[in-house]
Structure formats: structure tokens, C-alpha cells
Amino acid sequence: MTYEAAATALDILLASAAVALLGCAAWTVIHSRRGSTVRLFGRPVRYPRLWAAGAACMGFYALLGLGNLTEATPSALRTLTRWIDAVLLLAALLLLVARWILEYRARRPHGHDQHARP
């Protein structure tokens, strides 16, 4: 297998994963409107819309990054897409970290009776 074929196969795999991530994000938003517990891969998702927003930013970041790899993209457009890429990555990281913090706080035991006293 040549380098070009391997790079193309990797690009297709990454694009497929990004589209699947966007699909999961859309599915989560649609099912979160019902008010019932949203399950993703068998596990309940707390703050599903926050997760979906972070996942959508990450999916668009991956797709935009793949689109920027072509040599046919003009240099002025490449600079703009790099800025958009950076904003999407930062937004995805902030949203997913905020969701992780909220989920950690929700799982943490509350109250004074939870802690052992000497």
C-alpha cells in the first residue's frame, strides 16, 4: 500500500467518524427534547445538550480540518479556516470540560454524613 492510499484511507476514516459524531449529537438533541433520560451507547447522558454542542463542534472541527488539507484551497481561505478551526476546537474543549465538571459534581456525594470523622 502506498503512502497516498494510506493517507486517503485515513482521511475517509476520520471523515466517517466526524459524520458519525455529528449524527450522535443530532440524535442526542432530538431525544433530549422528550424529557426522558437520554442513553448513548447504553449509558445515560447527563446534560445531553451540552455534550451534543461539544460533539458538534468537534465534528465540524474535524471536517473543516480535512477540507483544509487540499492543495486547491487558496491561501487566504486557509488562514480563515485555521482561525475557525481554532475557535471550534476551543469551543469543543470548553463545552466538554464544563460538562465533565457538572457531571462530576452531580455524582459526588453530598452532605456531612457521607464523610467519616475521626
C-alpha positions in Angstrom: 0.0 0.0 0.0 1.4 3.4 -1.0 1.6 6.4 1.3 -1.1 8.2 -0.7 -3.5 5.3 -0.4 -2.9 5.0 3.3 -3.5 8.8 3.7 -6.7 8.6 1.7 -8.0 5.7 3.8 -7.2 7.6 7.0 -8.9 10.7 5.7 -12.0 8.7 4.8 -12.0 7.0 8.3 -11.6 10.4 10.0 -14.4 11.9 7.9 -16.7 9.0 8.7 -16.0 9.3 12.4 -16.7 13.0 12.3 -20.0 12.5 10.4 -20.9 9.7 12.9 -20.2 12.1 15.8 -22.4 14.8 14.3 -25.1 12.2 13.9 -24.8 11.2 17.5 -25.0 14.8 18.5 -28.2 15.4 16.4 -29.7 12.2 17.8 -29.0 13.3 21.4 -30.5 16.7 20.8 -33.7 15.2 19.3 -34.1 12.7 22.1 -33.3 15.2 24.9 -36.4 17.3 24.0 -38.7 14.5 25.1 -37.7 14.9 28.8 -36.8 11.3 29.4 -33.3 10.1 30.1 -31.1 10.1 27.0 -29.0 7.0 26.6 -25.9 6.9 24.3 -24.3 3.5 23.8 -26.3 2.1 26.7 -25.2 4.7 29.3 -27.3 7.6 30.5 -26.1 11.0 29.4 -26.3 13.9 31.8 -26.5 17.3 30.3 -27.2 15.9 26.8 -27.4 19.3 25.0 -24.1 20.4 26.4 -22.5 17.1 25.2 -24.2 17.5 21.8 -22.9 21.1 21.4 -19.3 20.0 22.2 -19.6 16.9 20.0 -20.9 19.0 17.1 -18.0 21.5 17.5 -15.6 18.6 17.5 -17.2 17.0 14.4 -17.1 20.3 12.4 -13.6 20.9 13.6 -12.5 17.5 12.1 -14.4 18.0 8.9 -13.0 21.6 8.4 -9.5 20.3 9.1 -9.9 17.6 6.5 -11.2 20.2 4.0 -8.2 22.4 4.7 -5.7 19.7 3.7 -6.3 20.0 0.0 -3.8 22.0 -2.1 -6.6 23.5 -4.1 -7.6 25.7 -1.1 -6.5 29.3 -1.7 -4.1 30.7 1.0 -6.4 33.5 2.1 -9.1 30.9 2.7 -6.7 28.6 4.5 -5.9 31.4 7.0 -9.6 32.0 7.7 -10.3 28.3 8.1 -7.4 28.0 10.6 -9.0 30.6 12.7 -12.4 29.0 12.5 -10.7 25.6 13.3 -9.1 27.1 16.4 -12.4 28.6 17.6 -14.2 25.3 17.0 -11.6 23.3 18.9 -11.5 25.7 21.8 -15.4 25.7 22.0 -15.5 21.9 21.9 -12.9 21.6 24.7 -14.6 24.2 26.9 -18.1 22.7 26.4 -16.9 19.1 27.1 -14.8 20.1 30.1 -17.7 22.1 31.5 -20.0 19.0 31.0 -17.4 16.8 32.7 -17.2 19.2 35.7 -21.0 19.3 36.0 -21.2 15.5 35.8 -18.5 15.1 38.4 -20.4 17.5 40.8 -23.6 15.6 40.2 -22.0 12.2 41.1 -20.2 13.5 44.1 -21.7 12.5 47.4 -23.4 15.4 49.2 -23.9 16.1 52.9 -21.9 15.9 56.1 -23.0 12.3 56.9 -21.0 11.0 53.9 -17.6 11.7 55.4 -16.1 9.6 58.1 -15.0 11.6 61.1 -12.1 10.5 63.4 
